[in-house]
């Protein structure tokens, strides 16, 4: 439900969650498409679709690596960074509203529980090893 709430906030600002997450990863650096796909948990096909979408919107540029012509690099444009920055403000505002609606005692319990959930999931992920493309 939280994800749906935040997706709604972003859509109202004209950006999709996957686009927002990709631009967040690219705000300080360029990345290979493979590294970005892995960071976002996307398949190569989904990453290709997302990249096309972002290029069409003028939010990223994509080009071949100068050191390995088989590798594509992606980088956020000034327009992409502006779109991310603008939507981040509303995203954070909504998160703060939600956080303030949770009673303080429940907030601490939720925080502790989520921390433990992350540990369990991280342990399981490491035990499985790298995910094949």
C-alpha positions in Angstrom: 0.0 0.0 0.0 2.9 2.3 0.7 4.4 1.6 -2.7 1.0 2.4 -4.3 0.7 5.6 -2.4 4.2 6.7 -3.5 3.6 5.7 -7.1 0.5 7.8 -7.1 2.5 10.8 -5.8 5.1 10.4 -8.5 2.5 9.8 -11.3 0.8 13.1 -10.3 4.2 14.7 -11.0 4.5 13.0 -14.3 7.1 10.4 -13.4 6.9 6.6 -12.8 8.5 4.9 -9.9 11.0 2.9 -12.1 12.0 6.2 -13.7 12.4 7.9 -10.3 14.5 5.0 -9.0 16.7 5.0 -12.1 17.3 8.7 -12.0 18.1 8.5 -8.3 20.9 6.0 -9.1 22.2 8.1 -11.9 22.1 11.5 -10.2 25.9 11.4 -9.3 27.4 9.1 -11.9 27.0 7.2 -15.1 26.5 3.5 -14.9 26.5 0.5 -17.2 23.0 -0.7 -18.1 23.8 -4.0 -16.5 24.8 -2.4 -13.2 21.8 -0.2 -13.2 19.5 -3.2 -14.0 21.1 -5.1 -11.1 20.7 -2.1 -8.7 17.0 -1.7 -9.7 16.3 -5.5 -9.7 15.3 -5.4 -13.4 15.7 -8.0 -16.1 17.8 -6.9 -19.1 14.6 -6.7 -21.2 12.9 -4.5 -18.6 16.1 -2.3 -18.4 16.1 -1.9 -22.1 12.4 -0.8 -22.1 13.0 1.6 -19.2 16.1 3.0 -20.9 14.2 3.7 -24.1 11.5 5.4 -22.1 14.0 7.6 -20.3 15.9 8.5 -23.5 12.6 9.4 -25.2 11.7 11.7 -22.4 15.2 13.4 -22.6 16.0 12.3 -19.1 19.1 10.1 -19.8 21.6 9.6 -22.6 22.9 6.3 -23.6 26.1 5.5 -25.4 28.7 2.8 -25.8 31.6 2.6 -23.4 34.8 4.0 -24.8 36.7 1.0 -23.3 34.4 -1.8 -24.2 32.1 -1.4 -27.2 29.8 -4.2 -26.0 28.8 -2.2 -23.0 26.3 0.7 -22.9 26.6 3.5 -20.4 23.7 5.6 -19.2 23.8 9.0 -17.6 21.1 11.4 -16.4 20.6 14.7 -18.3 20.0 18.0 -16.7 16.3 17.6 -17.5 16.3 14.2 -15.9 18.0 15.5 -12.7 15.5 18.3 -12.5 12.6 15.8 -12.9 14.0 13.7 -10.1 14.6 16.6 -7.8 11.1 18.0 -8.3 9.4 14.7 -7.7 11.7 13.9 -4.8 10.4 16.9 -2.9 6.8 15.7 -3.2 7.8 12.1 -2.5 9.5 13.1 0.7 6.7 15.4 1.8 4.2 12.5 1.4 6.5 10.1 3.4 6.7 12.7 6.1 2.9 13.0 6.3 2.6 9.2 6.6 5.4 9.0 9.2 3.7 11.7 11.3 0.4 9.8 11.2 2.0 6.8 13.0 2.0 7.1 16.8 5.5 7.4 18.2 5.5 4.0 20.0 4.2 2.2 16.9 6.8 4.0 14.8 9.7 2.6 16.9 8.2 -0.9 16.7 7.8 -0.6 12.9 11.4 0.7 12.6 12.8 -2.2 14.6 10.7 -4.8 12.8 11.8 -3.5 9.4 15.4 -3.5 10.4 15.1 -7.2 11.4 13.2 -8.0 8.1 16.1 -6.4 6.1 18.6 -8.5 8.0 16.7 -11.7 7.3 16.2 -10.9 3.6 19.8 -9.8 3.2 21.1 -13.0 4.7 18.8 -15.1 2.4 20.0 -13.1 -0.6 23.7 -13.6 0.2 23.1 -17.3 0.8 21.7 -17.6 -2.7 24.6 -15.8 -4.3 24.5 -13.6 -7.4 21.3 -13.7 -9.5 21.8 -14.9 -13.1 20.5 -12.5 -15.7 
